[in-house]
Amino acid sequence: MSGVRLPPAEYYAGLPRNITGAGVILHDEHGRFLLVRPSYRADTWEIPGGGLDEGENPWQAARREVEEETGLRLTHGRLLAVDWVPAQPDGRPALANFLFDGGRITQEHAEQHLILQADELTEWRLAAPHQWDELMSPHMARRLHACADALRTGTTAYLHHGWNPFDPSH
């Protein structure tokens, strides 16, 4: 360390840039999760959620994104997982993604109350765990399996690109 102190603005400007996202797990009594198909990525499904706006905390962003994307209003949500996704070869910066329990939803409630944001989402479905691997990118499917385990056990998962970094088998 050189002992040279930078002004705070210069110091903070030199720190690495990461982005933060937040998503919500809405689930039914059969363990199916609500998935949405983004219009800008027709090759995969996702959960409702998105990036934090300036000044938002992860729970605020999760609530806002769910309401914007689906019309559903959430009142509470337990943290199920935090997933650290490293910077990607295509230039995407590292991402910290917070996943919250959005509570129970039924097929009937979704059919009556879901209003998809037409410019972002084309369809929705309740998908069972065995479907996640075929509908989603591998790290997203791993993330949902970890969230299902967190729901079942009352724990919170810490993940690296969908994997438990403390599991010696990965």
N, CA and C atoms as an extended XYZ file, in Angstrom:
510
Properties=species:S:1:pos:R:3:atomname:S:1:resname:S:1:resid:I:1 pbc="F F F"
N         0.856       -1.188        0.000 N   MET     1
C         0.000        0.000        0.000 CA  MET     1
C         0.887        1.232        0.000 C   MET     1
N         0.606        2.143       -0.861 N   SER     2
C         1.477        3.293       -1.069 CA  SER     2
C         1.281        4.401       -0.043 C   SER     2
N         0.225        4.407        0.675 N   GLY     3
C        -0.040        5.452        1.635 CA  GLY     3
C        -0.722        6.669        1.033 C   GLY     3
N        -0.895        6.701       -0.284 N   VAL     4
C        -1.575        7.813       -0.945 CA  VAL     4
C        -3.076        7.622       -0.774 C   VAL     4
N        -3.714        8.638       -0.270 N   ARG     5
C        -5.169        8.563       -0.075 CA  ARG     5
C        -5.861        9.307       -1.202 C   ARG     5
N        -6.774        8.600       -1.836 N   LEU     6
C        -7.558        9.208       -2.908 CA  LEU     6
C        -8.786        9.886       -2.325 C   LEU     6
N        -9.267       10.920       -2.965 N   PRO     7
C       -10.566       11.480       -2.554 CA  PRO     7
C       -11.634       10.388       -2.718 C   PRO     7
N       -12.664       10.390       -1.883 N   PRO     8
C       -13.677        9.332       -1.936 CA  PRO     8
C       -14.246        9.087       -3.332 C   PRO     8
N       -14.532       10.133       -4.079 N   ALA     9
C       -15.121        9.946       -5.412 CA  ALA     9
C       -14.178        9.170       -6.318 C   ALA     9
N       -12.893        9.468       -6.255 N   GLU    10
C       -11.917        8.743       -7.085 CA  GLU    10
C       -11.780        7.296       -6.618 C   GLU    10
N       -11.729        7.106       -5.304 N   TYR    11
C       -11.614        5.756       -4.754 CA  TYR    11
C       -12.790        4.886       -5.213 C   TYR    11
N       -14.010        5.389       -5.035 N   TYR    12
C       -15.195        4.607       -5.409 CA  TYR    12
C       -15.289        4.406       -6.917 C   TYR    12
N       -14.850        5.375       -7.694 N   ALA    13
C       -14.880        5.238       -9.152 CA  ALA    13
C       -13.948        4.122       -9.623 C   ALA    13
N       -12.924        3.815       -8.842 N   GLY    14
C       -11.974        2.778       -9.222 CA  GLY    14
C       -12.345        1.379       -8.775 C   GLY    14
N       -13.419        1.222       -8.026 N   LEU    15
C       -13.836       -0.109       -7.565 CA  LEU    15
C       -14.497       -0.886       -8.693 C   LEU    15
N       -14.463       -2.217       -8.614 N   PRO    16
C       -15.113       -3.039       -9.645 CA  PRO    16
C       -16.612       -2.752       -9.724 C   PRO    16
N       -17.165       -2.923      -10.908 N   ARG    17
C       -18.593       -2.727      -11.131 CA  ARG    17
C       -19.289       -4.079      -11.179 C   ARG    17
N       -20.324       -4.202      -10.390 N   ASN    18
C       -21.173       -5.384      -10.370 CA  ASN    18
C       -22.606       -4.907      -10.448 C   ASN    18
N       -23.487       -5.792      -10.893 N   ILE    19
C       -24.899       -5.448      -10.912 CA  ILE    19
C       -25.635       -6.327       -9.909 C   ILE    19
N       -26.809       -5.884       -9.529 N   THR    20
C       -27.610       -6.607       -8.553 CA  THR    20
C       -28.999       -6.829       -9.123 C   THR    20
N       -29.502       -8.034       -8.950 N   GLY    21
C       -30.842       -8.375       -9.395 CA  GLY    21
C       -31.631       -8.995       -8.261 C   GLY    21
N       -32.920       -9.088       -8.462 N   ALA    22
C       -33.798       -9.697       -7.465 CA  ALA    22
C       -34.933      -10.400       -8.188 C   ALA    22
N       -35.285      -11.568       -7.701 N   GLY    23
C       -36.368      -12.331       -8.286 CA  GLY    23
C       -37.252      -12.930       -7.211 C   GLY    23
N       -38.391      -13.434       -7.646 N   VAL    24
C       -39.391      -13.956       -6.715 CA  VAL    24
C       -39.818      -15.357       -7.136 C   VAL    24
N       -39.897      -16.225       -6.147 N   ILE    25
C       -40.398      -17.577       -6.341 CA  ILE    25
C       -41.849      -17.599       -5.870 C   ILE    25
N       -42.767      -17.708       -6.826 N   LEU    26
C       -44.183      -17.928       -6.527 CA  LEU    26
C       -44.432      -19.402       -6.794 C   LEU    26
N       -45.028      -20.100       -5.850 N   HIS    27
C       -45.116      -21.562       -5.926 CA  HIS    27
C       -46.494      -22.055       -5.515 C   HIS    27
N       -46.841      -23.230       -6.013 N   ASP    28
C       -48.116      -23.819       -5.631 CA  ASP    28
C       -47.896      -24.984       -4.666 C   ASP    28
N       -48.988      -25.606       -4.255 N   GLU    29
C       -48.920      -26.682       -3.261 CA  GLU    29
C       -48.252      -27.944       -3.799 C   GLU    29
N       -48.034      -28.019       -5.106 N   HIS    30
C       -47.396      -29.189       -5.725 CA  HIS    30
C       -45.910      -28.964       -5.978 C   HIS    30
N       -45.374      -27.826       -5.546 N   GLY    31
C       -43.962      -27.532       -5.747 CA  GLY    31
C       -43.635      -26.937       -7.100 C   GLY    31
N       -44.667      -26.564       -7.861 N   ARG    32
C       -44.421      -25.909       -9.146 CA  ARG    32
C       -44.133      -24.439       -8.903 C   ARG    32
N       -43.261      -23.872       -9.738 N   PHE    33
C       -42.894      -22.460       -9.644 CA  PHE    33
C       -43.452      -21.720      -10.856 C   PHE    33
N       -43.836      -20.463      -10.628 N   LEU    34
C       -44.283      -19.609      -11.723 CA  LEU    34
C       -43.077      -19.193      -12.549 C   LEU    34
N       -43.109      -19.522      -13.833 N   LEU    35
C       -42.073      -19.105      -14.772 CA  LEU    35
C       -42.695      -18.189      -15.806 C   LEU    35
N       -41.893      -17.275      -16.303 N   VAL    36
C       -42.337      -16.351      -17.346 CA  VAL    36
C       -41.352      -16.430      -18.513 C   VAL    36
N       -41.890      -16.220      -19.729 N   ARG    37
C       -41.035      -16.236      -20.918 CA  ARG    37
C       -40.819      -14.802      -21.377 C   ARG    37
N       -39.568      -14.346      -21.321 N   PRO    38
C       -39.281      -12.976      -21.762 CA  PRO    38
C       -39.373      -12.852      -23.281 C   PRO    38
N       -39.901      -11.746      -23.744 N   SER    39
C       -40.019      -11.518      -25.189 CA  SER    39
C       -38.652      -11.306      -25.835 C   SER    39
N       -37.690      -10.851      -25.060 N   TYR    40
C       -36.355      -10.579      -25.578 CA  TYR    40
C       -35.431      -11.797      -25.527 C   TYR    40
N       -35.930      -12.932      -24.959 N   ARG    41
C       -35.153      -14.173      -24.904 CA  ARG    41
C       -36.116      -15.340      -25.049 C   ARG    41
N       -36.544      -15.595      -26.242 N   ALA    42
C       -37.552      -16.640      -26.472 CA  ALA    42
C       -37.015      -18.047      -26.272 C   ALA    42
N       -35.697      -18.193      -26.082 N   ASP    43
C       -35.105      -19.518      -25.941 CA  ASP    43
C       -35.133      -20.052      -24.518 C   ASP    43
N       -35.583      -19.253      -23.555 N   THR    44
C       -35.543      -19.699      -22.170 CA  THR    44
C       -36.661      -19.062      -21.345 C   THR    44
N       -36.921      -19.655      -20.206 N   TRP    45
C       -37.893      -19.138      -19.248 CA  TRP    45
C       -37.118      -18.597      -18.051 C   TRP    45
N       -37.778      -17.737      -17.281 N   GLU    46
C       -37.179      -17.149      -16.090 CA  GLU    46
C       -38.241      -17.043      -15.004 C   GLU    46
N       -37.827      -16.565      -13.837 N   ILE    47
C       -38.790      -16.212      -12.791 CA  ILE    47
C       -39.014      -14.711      -12.873 C   ILE    47
N       -40.117      -14.211      -12.340 N   PRO    48
C       -40.318      -12.762      -12.331 CA  PRO    48
C       -39.214      -12.078      -11.527 C   PRO    48
N       -38.740      -10.970      -12.047 N   GLY    49
C       -37.697      -10.229      -11.354 CA  GLY    49
C       -36.915       -9.373      -12.325 C   GLY    49
N       -35.871       -8.750      -11.810 N   GLY    50
C       -35.040       -7.907      -12.658 CA  GLY    50
C       -34.005       -7.161      -11.852 C   GLY    50
N       -33.419       -6.173      -12.470 N   GLY    51
C       -32.343       -5.399      -11.854 CA  GLY    51
C       -32.859       -4.331      -10.911 C   GLY    51
N       -32.019       -3.990       -9.953 N   LEU    52
C       -32.339       -2.931       -9.005 CA  LEU    52
C       -32.201       -1.572       -9.683 C   LEU    52
N       -33.134       -0.701       -9.389 N   ASP    53
C       -33.023        0.692       -9.795 CA  ASP    53
C       -32.183        1.435       -8.762 C   ASP    53
N       -31.683        2.582       -9.142 N   GLU    54
C       -30.873        3.404       -8.235 CA  GLU    54
C       -31.631        3.640       -6.929 C   GLU    54
N       -30.984        3.350       -5.802 N   GLY    55
C       -31.565        3.601       -4.490 CA  GLY    55
C       -32.457        2.497       -3.957 C   GLY    55
N       -32.751        1.473       -4.752 N   GLU    56
C       -33.600        0.370       -4.293 CA  GLU    56
C       -32.787       -0.682       -3.545 C   GLU    56
N       -33.450       -1.331       -2.597 N   ASN    57
C       -32.848       -2.518       -2.006 CA  ASN    57
C       -33.423       -3.741       -2.737 C   ASN    57
N       -32.839       -4.921       -2.565 N   PRO    58
C       -33.307       -6.089       -3.330 CA  PRO    58
C       -34.790       -6.413       -3.150 C   PRO    58
N       -35.317       -6.334       -1.934 N   TRP    59
C       -36.733       -6.662       -1.752 CA  TRP    59
C       -37.628       -5.647       -2.462 C   TRP    59
N       -37.278       -4.366       -2.400 N   GLN    60
C       -38.056       -3.357       -3.113 CA  GLN    60
C       -38.054       -3.641       -4.617 C   GLN    60
N       -36.898       -3.984       -5.158 N   ALA    61
C       -36.806       -4.276       -6.592 CA  ALA    61
C       -37.632       -5.509       -6.952 C   ALA    61
N       -37.557       -6.538       -6.123 N   ALA    62
C       -38.322       -7.759       -6.391 CA  ALA    62
C       -39.821       -7.451       -6.430 C   ALA    62
N       -40.306       -6.718       -5.442 N   ARG    63
C       -41.729       -6.357       -5.404 CA  ARG    63
C       -42.120       -5.528       -6.621 C   ARG    63
N       -41.302       -4.522       -6.947 N   ARG    64
C       -41.599       -3.655       -8.083 CA  ARG    64
C       -41.618       -4.455       -9.376 C   ARG    64
N       -40.606       -5.281       -9.589 N   GLU    65
C       -40.519       -6.063      -10.819 CA  GLU    65
C       -41.702       -7.021      -10.965 C   GLU    65
N       -42.085       -7.693       -9.889 N   VAL    66
C       -43.221       -8.615       -9.959 CA  VAL    66
C       -44.495       -7.861      -10.303 C   VAL    66
N       -44.698       -6.712       -9.681 N   GLU    67
C       -45.902       -5.945       -9.975 CA  GLU    67
C       -45.887       -5.438      -11.416 C   GLU    67
N       -44.742       -4.931      -11.876 N   GLU    68
C       -44.655       -4.439      -13.253 CA  GLU    68
C       -44.859       -5.558      -14.269 C   GLU    68
N       -44.250       -6.706      -14.015 N   GLU    69
C       -44.279       -7.793      -14.991 CA  GLU    69
C       -45.561       -8.609      -14.977 C   GLU    69
N       -46.178       -8.758      -13.787 N   THR    70
C       -47.327       -9.670      -13.670 CA  THR    70
C       -48.593       -9.032      -13.118 C   THR    70
N       -48.491       -7.825      -12.571 N   GLY    71
C       -49.640       -7.194      -11.950 CA  GLY    71
C       -49.901       -7.661      -10.532 C   GLY    71
N       -49.125       -8.602      -10.018 N   LEU    72
C       -49.322       -9.117       -8.659 CA  LEU    72
C       -48.599       -8.229       -7.656 C   LEU    72
N       -49.247       -8.013       -6.510 N   ARG    73
C       -48.650       -7.218       -5.437 CA  ARG    73
C       -48.239       -8.144       -4.303 C   ARG    73
N       -46.981       -8.030       -3.915 N   LEU    74
C       -46.454       -8.844       -2.823 CA  LEU    74
C       -46.343       -8.005       -1.562 C   LEU    74
N       -46.574       -8.641       -0.415 N   THR    75
C       -46.487       -7.903        0.843 CA  THR    75
C       -45.275       -8.318        1.670 C   THR    75
N       -44.805       -9.530        1.501 N   HIS    76
C       -43.648       -9.989        2.265 CA  HIS    76
C       -42.930      -11.074        1.473 C   HIS    76
N       -41.717      -11.347        1.881 N   GLY    77
C       -40.968      -12.395        1.208 CA  GLY    77
C       -39.697      -12.732        1.953 C   GLY    77
N       -39.555      -13.985        2.297 N   ARG    78
C       -38.344      -14.451        2.977 CA  ARG    78
C       -37.247      -14.661        1.949 C   ARG    78
N       -36.022      -14.304        2.290 N   LEU    79
C       -34.890      -14.535        1.405 CA  LEU    79
C       -34.629      -16.036        1.317 C   LEU    79
N       -34.666      -16.561        0.090 N   LEU    80
C       -34.404      -17.987       -0.135 CA  LEU    80
C       -32.972      -18.259       -0.552 C   LEU    80
N       -32.404      -17.364       -1.354 N   ALA    81
C       -31.056      -17.603       -1.864 CA  ALA    81
C       -30.419      -16.308       -2.338 C   ALA    81
N       -29.096      -16.317       -2.315 N   VAL    82
C       -28.287      -15.297       -2.971 CA  VAL    82
C       -27.367      -16.061       -3.904 C   VAL    82
N       -27.372      -15.674       -5.173 N   ASP    83
C       -26.552      -16.351       -6.178 CA  ASP    83
C       -25.569      -15.359       -6.780 C   ASP    83
N       -24.270      -15.659       -6.638 N   TRP    84
C       -23.215      -14.837       -7.218 CA  TRP    84
C       -22.891      -15.413       -8.590 C   TRP    84
N       -23.092      -14.618       -9.616 N   VAL    85
C       -22.790      -15.028      -10.990 CA  VAL    85
C       -21.569      -14.225      -11.437 C   VAL    85
N       -20.478      -14.902      -11.766 N   PRO    86
C       -19.272      -14.167      -12.156 CA  PRO    86
C       -19.461      -13.438      -13.479 C   PRO    86
N       -18.550      -12.523      -13.755 N   ALA    87
C       -18.548      -11.833      -15.049 CA  ALA    87
C       -18.509      -12.878      -16.160 C   ALA    87
N       -19.198      -12.592      -17.253 N   GLN    88
C       -19.323      -13.553      -18.347 CA  GLN    88
C       -18.441      -13.161      -19.526 C   GLN    88
N       -18.034      -14.154      -20.333 N   PRO    89
C       -17.171      -13.864      -21.486 CA  PRO    89
C       -17.777      -12.869      -22.479 C   PRO    89
N       -19.117      -12.767      -22.507 N   ASP    90
C       -19.747      -11.841      -23.456 CA  ASP    90
C       -19.748      -10.391      -22.961 C   ASP    90
N       -19.113      -10.146      -21.821 N   GLY    91
C       -19.012       -8.783      -21.306 CA  GLY    91
C       -19.970       -8.447      -20.187 C   GLY    91
N       -20.912       -9.338      -19.878 N   ARG    92
C       -21.815       -9.062      -18.759 CA  ARG    92
C       -21.018       -9.012      -17.465 C   ARG    92
N       -21.253       -7.977      -16.647 N   PRO    93
C       -20.517       -7.887      -15.375 CA  PRO    93
C       -21.033       -8.918      -14.370 C   PRO    93
N       -20.286       -9.085      -13.303 N   ALA    94
C       -20.706       -9.978      -12.226 CA  ALA    94
C       -22.055       -9.510      -11.676 C   ALA    94
N       -22.828      -10.468      -11.180 N   LEU    95
C       -24.185      -10.204      -10.707 CA  LEU    95
C       -24.408      -10.867       -9.359 C   LEU    95
N       -24.961      -10.133       -8.427 N   ALA    96
C       -25.472      -10.704       -7.180 CA  ALA    96
C       -26.990      -10.727       -7.317 C   ALA    96
N       -27.574      -11.921       -7.256 N   ASN    97
C       -29.015      -12.057       -7.450 CA  ASN    97
C       -29.656      -12.566       -6.165 C   ASN    97
N       -30.637      -11.821       -5.666 N   PHE    98
C       -31.369      -12.164       -4.452 CA  PHE    98
C       -32.704      -12.784       -4.850 C   PHE    98
N       -33.034      -13.932       -4.258 N   LEU    99
C       -34.279      -14.628       -4.589 CA  LEU    99
C       -35.144      -14.749       -3.345 C   LEU    99
N       -36.386      -14.289       -3.479 N   PHE   100
C       -37.307      -14.228       -2.353 CA  PHE   100
C       -38.493      -15.156       -2.559 C   PHE   100
N       -39.049      -15.621       -1.450 N   ASP   101
C       -40.283      -16.405       -1.467 CA  ASP   101
C       -41.447      -15.430       -1.636 C   ASP   101
N       -42.134      -15.519       -2.775 N   GLY   102
C       -43.281      -14.651       -3.033 CA  GLY   102
C       -44.585      -15.227       -2.521 C   GLY   102
N       -44.541      -16.453       -2.002 N   GLY   103
C       -45.740      -17.066       -1.447 CA  GLY   103
C       -46.419      -18.008       -2.419 C   GLY   103
N       -47.575      -18.480       -1.989 N   ARG   104
C       -48.338      -19.460       -2.759 CA  ARG   104
C       -49.161      -18.798       -3.842 C   ARG   104
N       -49.286      -19.512       -4.950 N   ILE   105
C       -50.159      -19.093       -6.044 CA  ILE   105
C       -50.807      -20.357       -6.595 C   ILE   105
N       -52.039      -20.249       -7.008 N   THR   106
C       -52.712      -21.387       -7.636 CA  THR   106
C       -52.861      -21.104       -9.124 C   THR   106
N       -53.092      -22.149       -9.874 N   GLN   107
C       -53.334      -22.014      -11.312 CA  GLN   107
C       -54.527      -21.079      -11.540 C   GLN   107
N       -55.575      -21.260      -10.746 N   GLU   108
C       -56.786      -20.455      -10.898 CA  GLU   108
C       -56.521      -18.979      -10.593 C   GLU   108
N       -55.771      -18.720       -9.511 N   HIS   109
C       -55.456      -17.335       -9.160 CA  HIS   109
C       -54.620      -16.691      -10.272 C   HIS   109
N       -53.639      -17.435      -10.774 N   ALA   110
C       -52.796      -16.905      -11.845 CA  ALA   110
C       -53.630      -16.607      -13.087 C   ALA   110
N       -54.512      -17.517      -13.450 N   GLU   111
C       -55.347      -17.308      -14.638 CA  GLU   111
C       -56.233      -16.075      -14.499 C   GLU   111
N       -56.698      -15.795      -13.291 N   GLN   112
C       -57.597      -14.665      -13.070 CA  GLN   112
C       -56.867      -13.334      -12.847 C   GLN   112
N       -55.657      -13.375      -12.271 N   HIS   113
C       -55.036      -12.131      -11.814 CA  HIS   113
C       -53.717      -11.771      -12.479 C   HIS   113
N       -53.090      -12.680      -13.169 N   LEU   114
C       -51.820      -12.356      -13.824 CA  LEU   114
C       -52.077      -11.496      -15.050 C   LEU   114
N       -51.404      -10.364      -15.120 N   ILE   115
C       -51.471       -9.469      -16.268 CA  ILE   115
C       -50.029       -9.262      -16.715 C   ILE   115
N       -49.622       -9.979      -17.753 N   LEU   116
C       -48.241       -9.899      -18.207 CA  LEU   116
C       -47.946       -8.560      -18.870 C   LEU   116
N       -46.780       -8.026      -18.577 N   GLN   117
C       -46.310       -6.808      -19.228 CA  GLN   117
C       -45.969       -7.186      -20.671 C   GLN   117
N       -46.812       -6.777      -21.600 N   ALA   118
C       -46.748       -7.252      -22.984 CA  ALA   118
C       -45.427       -6.963      -23.677 C   ALA   118
N       -44.764       -5.872      -23.361 N   ASP   119
C       -43.510       -5.572      -24.056 CA  ASP   119
C       -42.316       -6.339      -23.480 C   ASP   119
N       -42.510       -7.059      -22.360 N   GLU   120
C       -41.418       -7.823      -21.755 CA  GLU   120
C       -41.672       -9.322      -21.709 C   GLU   120
N       -42.924       -9.731      -21.505 N   LEU   121
C       -43.223      -11.151      -21.309 CA  LEU   121
C       -44.282      -11.626      -22.293 C   LEU   121
N       -44.093      -12.852      -22.799 N   THR   122
C       -45.051      -13.386      -23.768 CA  THR   122
C       -45.975      -14.446      -23.174 C   THR   122
N       -45.548      -15.152      -22.133 N   GLU   123
C       -46.407      -16.169      -21.519 CA  GLU   123
C       -45.887      -16.544      -20.140 C   GLU   123
N       -46.727      -17.292      -19.420 N   TRP   124
C       -46.371      -17.775      -18.096 CA  TRP   124
C       -46.807      -19.222      -17.985 C   TRP   124
N       -46.253      -19.899      -16.980 N   ARG   125
C       -46.680      -21.267      -16.678 CA  ARG   125
C       -46.208      -21.631      -15.277 C   ARG   125
N       -46.929      -22.559      -14.662 N   LEU   126
C       -46.464      -23.174      -13.426 CA  LEU   126
C       -45.725      -24.437      -13.845 C   LEU   126
N       -44.445      -24.517      -13.534 N   ALA   127
C       -43.609      -25.619      -13.981 CA  ALA   127
C       -43.099      -26.421      -12.790 C   ALA   127
N       -43.122      -27.728      -12.937 N   ALA   128
C       -42.654      -28.658      -11.906 CA  ALA   128
C       -41.127      -28.748      -11.942 C   ALA   128
N       -40.519      -29.154      -10.827 N   PRO   129
C       -39.057      -29.243      -10.768 CA  PRO   129
C       -38.425      -30.048      -11.900 C   PRO   129
N       -39.050      -31.110      -12.336 N   HIS   130
C       -38.454      -31.913      -13.414 CA  HIS   130
C       -38.466      -31.179      -14.763 C   HIS   130
N       -39.217      -30.087      -14.879 N   GLN   131
C       -39.277      -29.311      -16.118 CA  GLN   131
C       -38.244      -28.181      -16.162 C   GLN   131
N       -37.745      -27.768      -15.015 N   TRP   132
C       -36.862      -26.607      -14.960 CA  TRP   132
C       -35.611      -26.796      -15.804 C   TRP   132
N       -35.041      -28.004      -15.763 N   ASP   133
C       -33.796      -28.244      -16.497 CA  ASP   133
C       -33.967      -28.104      -18.006 C   ASP   133
N       -35.143      -28.385      -18.521 N   GLU   134
C       -35.356      -28.253      -19.967 CA  GLU   134
C       -35.830      -26.861      -20.368 C   GLU   134
N       -36.451      -26.123      -19.451 N   LEU   135
C       -37.012      -24.813      -19.770 CA  LEU   135
C       -36.052      -23.654      -19.535 C   LEU   135
N       -35.051      -23.868      -18.684 N   MET   136
C       -34.209      -22.759      -18.245 CA  MET   136
C       -32.744      -23.038      -18.537 C   MET   136
N       -31.950      -21.979      -18.490 N   SER   137
C       -30.506      -22.163      -18.616 CA  SER   137
C       -30.032      -22.982      -17.406 C   SER   137
N       -28.931      -23.707      -17.532 N   PRO   138
C       -28.494      -24.588      -16.443 CA  PRO   138
C       -28.320      -23.897      -15.097 C   PRO   138
N       -27.699      -22.703      -15.078 N   HIS   139
C       -27.499      -22.059      -13.771 CA  HIS   139
C       -28.822      -21.611      -13.162 C   HIS   139
N       -29.785      -21.216      -14.005 N   MET   140
C       -31.101      -20.818      -13.481 CA  MET   140
C       -31.842      -22.028      -12.915 C   MET   140
N       -31.775      -23.162      -13.593 N   ALA   141
C       -32.422      -24.381      -13.089 CA  ALA   141
C       -31.796      -24.790      -11.756 C   ALA   141
N       -30.457      -24.750      -11.670 N   ARG   142
C       -29.792      -25.082      -10.394 CA  ARG   142
C       -30.263      -24.133       -9.297 C   ARG   142
N       -30.394      -22.866       -9.645 N   ARG   143
C       -30.846      -21.857       -8.685 CA  ARG   143
C       -32.244      -22.203       -8.163 C   ARG   143
N       -33.144      -22.598       -9.058 N   LEU   144
C       -34.504      -22.941       -8.623 CA  LEU   144
C       -34.529      -24.190       -7.760 C   LEU   144
N       -33.703      -25.180       -8.079 N   HIS   145
C       -33.634      -26.385       -7.237 CA  HIS   145
C       -33.143      -26.018       -5.834 C   HIS   145
N       -32.179      -25.100       -5.742 N   ALA   146
C       -31.700      -24.638       -4.440 CA  ALA   146
C       -32.803      -23.886       -3.691 C   ALA   146
N       -33.596      -23.092       -4.409 N   CYS   147
C       -34.713      -22.378       -3.778 CA  CYS   147
C       -35.780      -23.351       -3.293 C   CYS   147
N       -36.041      -24.395       -4.065 N   ALA   148
C       -37.017      -25.405       -3.638 CA  ALA   148
C       -36.543      -26.067       -2.346 C   ALA   148
N       -35.256      -26.356       -2.260 N   ASP   149
C       -34.692      -26.949       -1.044 CA  ASP   149
C       -34.797      -25.964        0.121 C   ASP   149
N       -34.519      -24.686       -0.136 N   ALA   150
C       -34.624      -23.673        0.921 CA  ALA   150
C       -36.065      -23.528        1.414 C   ALA   150
N       -37.024      -23.604        0.502 N   LEU   151
C       -38.438      -23.562        0.907 CA  LEU   151
C       -38.785      -24.758        1.791 C   LEU   151
N       -38.308      -25.923        1.385 N   ARG   152
C       -38.627      -27.170        2.092 CA  ARG   152
C       -37.980      -27.215        3.477 C   ARG   152
N       -36.757      -26.685        3.595 N   THR   153
C       -36.007      -26.820        4.844 CA  THR   153
C       -36.030      -25.570        5.723 C   THR   153
N       -36.551      -24.453        5.203 N   GLY   154
C       -36.561      -23.217        5.979 CA  GLY   154
C       -35.188      -22.567        6.069 C   GLY   154
N       -34.302      -22.887        5.136 N   THR   155
C       -32.953      -22.340        5.135 CA  THR   155
C       -32.811      -21.282        4.045 C   THR   155
N       -31.628      -20.707        3.944 N   THR   156
C       -31.281      -19.775        2.883 CA  THR   156
C       -30.031      -20.310        2.193 C   THR   156
N       -30.040      -20.324        0.872 N   ALA   157
C       -28.916      -20.862        0.111 CA  ALA   157
C       -27.971      -19.748       -0.320 C   ALA   157
N       -26.684      -20.062       -0.270 N   TYR   158
C       -25.647      -19.196       -0.819 CA  TYR   158
C       -25.067      -19.949       -2.008 C   TYR   158
N       -25.142      -19.334       -3.195 N   LEU   159
C       -24.782      -20.025       -4.425 CA  LEU   159
C       -23.736      -19.255       -5.224 C   LEU   159
N       -22.989      -19.990       -6.040 N   HIS   160
C       -22.096      -19.422       -7.042 CA  HIS   160
C       -22.528      -19.986       -8.381 C   HIS   160
N       -23.167      -19.140       -9.178 N   HIS   161
C       -23.675      -19.533      -10.502 CA  HIS   161
C       -24.586      -20.759      -10.401 C   HIS   161
N       -25.386      -20.765       -9.345 N   GLY   162
C       -26.352      -21.836       -9.138 CA  GLY   162
C       -25.843      -23.006       -8.331 C   GLY   162
N       -24.549      -23.072       -8.069 N   TRP   163
C       -23.970      -24.180       -7.308 CA  TRP   163
C       -23.731      -23.767       -5.868 C   TRP   163
N       -23.830      -24.710       -4.945 N   ASN   164
C       -23.425      -24.490       -3.569 CA  ASN   164
C       -21.895      -24.592       -3.530 C   ASN   164
N       -21.184      -23.500       -3.246 N   PRO   165
C       -19.713      -23.551       -3.297 CA  PRO   165
C       -19.102      -24.410       -2.201 C   PRO   165
N       -19.895      -24.785       -1.196 N   PHE   166
C       -19.383      -25.592       -0.094 CA  PHE   166
C       -19.646      -27.081       -0.296 C   PHE   166
N       -20.317      -27.417       -1.394 N   ASP   167
C       -20.587      -28.823       -1.712 CA  ASP   167
C       -19.356      -29.380       -2.429 C   ASP   167
N       -18.660      -30.327       -1.826 N   PRO   168
C       -17.415      -30.825       -2.431 CA  PRO   168
C       -17.618      -31.544       -3.773 C   PRO   168
N       -18.831      -31.896       -4.120 N   SER   169
C       -19.064      -32.598       -5.392 CA  SER   169
C       -19.097      -31.643       -6.583 C   SER   169
N       -18.998      -30.320       -6.334 N   HIS   170
C       -19.016      -29.353       -7.448 CA  HIS   170
C       -17.753      -28.585       -7.511 C   HIS   170
